[in-house]
């Protein structure tokens, strides 16, 4: 556990260990709080996609008339119950989920390709943050697969080449813009399947090609699948555009579970973004 926490802390702003005798280095942003942390004057909150989903389900039941005991039981079930360790499948690859020097998420690219194939789309776009964990080589249980991807729906629409490029530009824009009232961008770079894009250092989209290297022109038609986070960002920019996308039968976790259930090899990671260097 101590070594695992140190690994997690290598990509964080400074985590507080929940184990006695394990002290993790704090970032500068927590320097003022360090004396209080040393004295144990703090509390830990569980804030991640699973806890938000559990709270959402419990609050929905409360609004529907459930009593306090049922509310607490639902939280306990979603947060604490151990899932059956049933083997879901095996991974033939090992890829990390952090962005690389090209702003690509190796795990995000693998997951977006799974989504693309599962919904029979020409292209797929997910938020790279939806790749919640690295993919390791070896056997996966059902709970291991659940940990790979955040919960959320999948939506699809027939887009023209112009609309597909516009979708990608919106994704890049909302990666670099802090909207009023938000402390972070809507998404953390799109993870792509079925399409590659070239952007300038300022985020301007300059070129898009399909997997055969053919330029995507205005006249083409592309069935495009997007995740719920991408659709939410799109809805802020253009609700009418977002309304073109219809919810699919499979959500993100179901797509990944479905892939593992078929016993297929996982798609190989690839570089799907090229950053065009500015000429001096």
TAJO-V497382 format. One record per residue. N is the residue number from 1. D_LAST is the distance of its C-alpha to the last C-alpha in Angstrom with 2 decimals. Layout:
<<N/D_LAST> <N/D_LAST>>
This chain:
<<1/48.58> <2/47.03> <3/44.56> <4/43.67> <5/43.04> <6/40.78> <7/38.74> <8/38.51> <9/37.59> <10/34.58> <11/32.69> <12/34.41> <13/34.34> <14/37.57> <15/40.70> <16/44.29> <17/46.46> <18/49.63> <19/51.28> <20/53.26> <21/52.05> <22/48.46> <23/45.99> <24/42.35> <25/39.62> <26/38.70> <27/35.29> <28/34.69> <29/35.37> <30/38.95> <31/39.59> <32/41.87> <33/43.88> <34/44.38> <35/47.78> <36/49.13> <37/47.92> <38/49.62> <39/52.81> <40/52.65> <41/52.39> <42/50.25> <43/50.76> <44/48.81> <45/48.01> <46/47.35> <47/44.45> <48/43.05> <49/43.27> <50/46.74> <51/48.19> <52/46.84> <53/48.37> <54/51.63> <55/51.81> <56/51.14> <57/54.00> <58/56.35> <59/55.73> <60/56.24> <61/59.59> <62/60.51> <63/59.84> <64/61.96> <65/64.87> <66/64.58> <67/66.15> <68/64.49> <69/65.73> <70/64.20> <71/60.91> <72/60.90> <73/62.06> <74/59.18> <75/56.66> <76/58.38> <77/58.37> <78/54.69> <79/53.49> <80/56.02> <81/57.78> <82/56.87> <83/56.02> <84/57.82> <85/56.02> <86/56.33> <87/54.12> <88/51.67> <89/50.08> <90/47.80> <91/44.09> <92/42.88> <93/39.39> <94/37.93> <95/34.70> <96/33.33> <97/32.61> <98/29.68> <99/26.21> <100/24.20> <101/20.51> <102/20.03> <103/22.01> <104/24.96> <105/28.49> <106/30.35> <107/33.70> <108/32.57> <109/31.61> <110/35.04> <111/36.87> <112/35.17> <113/36.14> <114/39.68> <115/39.79> <116/38.57> <117/41.31> <118/43.99> <119/43.75> <120/43.09> <121/39.81> <122/36.98> <123/34.36> <124/34.62> <125/32.55> <126/33.54> <127/32.12> <128/30.88> <129/33.06> <130/36.04> <131/35.72> <132/37.87> <133/38.32> <134/37.17> <135/39.02> <136/41.06> <137/42.85> <138/46.59> <139/49.20> <140/48.56> <141/51.27> <142/51.33> <143/50.16> <144/47.32> <145/46.08> <146/46.47> <147/44.16> <148/41.30> <149/40.51> <150/41.05> <151/43.78> <152/42.94> <153/43.63> <154/41.98> <155/41.60> <156/40.98> <157/40.54> <158/40.00> <159/36.62> <160/35.11> <161/31.67> <162/30.45> <163/32.18> <164/30.87> <165/27.23> <166/28.18> <167/29.83> <168/26.77> <169/24.57> <170/27.31> <171/27.35> <172/23.66> <173/24.12> <174/27.17> <175/25.50> <176/23.18> <177/25.63> <178/28.53> <179/31.31> <180/33.74> <181/36.39> <182/34.53> <183/33.33> <184/30.99> <185/29.31> <186/31.70> <187/30.30> <188/28.14> <189/25.97> <190/27.97> <191/29.38> <192/29.67> <193/32.14> <194/32.45> <195/28.95> <196/25.33> <197/22.39> <198/18.63> <199/16.90> <200/13.53> <201/12.74> <202/14.61> <203/17.53> <204/17.62> <205/19.52> <206/18.18> <207/20.72> <208/24.08> <209/26.26> <210/29.72> <211/30.71> <212/31.27> <213/27.70> <214/28.90> <215/26.93> <216/28.78> <217/29.90> <218/31.61> <219/35.02> <220/35.36> <221/37.48> <222/36.63> <223/38.98> <224/36.74> <225/37.99> <226/36.60> <227/37.78> <228/39.46> <229/36.54> <230/34.27> <231/37.07> <232/37.53> <233/33.89> <234/34.22> <235/37.46> <236/35.81> <237/33.28> <238/35.78> <239/39.35> <240/40.27> <241/37.55> <242/38.64> <243/42.23> <244/41.52> <245/41.41> <246/44.84> <247/45.73> <248/46.49> <249/49.51> <250/47.53> <251/45.44> <252/42.66> <253/45.06> <254/47.47> <255/44.85> <256/44.10> <257/47.82> <258/48.58> <259/46.16> <260/47.67> <261/51.16> <262/50.61> <263/49.91> <264/46.77> <265/43.93> <266/40.98> <267/37.86> <268/35.21> <269/32.04> <270/28.86> <271/25.17> <272/25.02> <273/21.61> <274/18.24> <275/15.19> <276/12.36> <277/9.09> <278/6.36> <279/3.79> <280/0.00>>
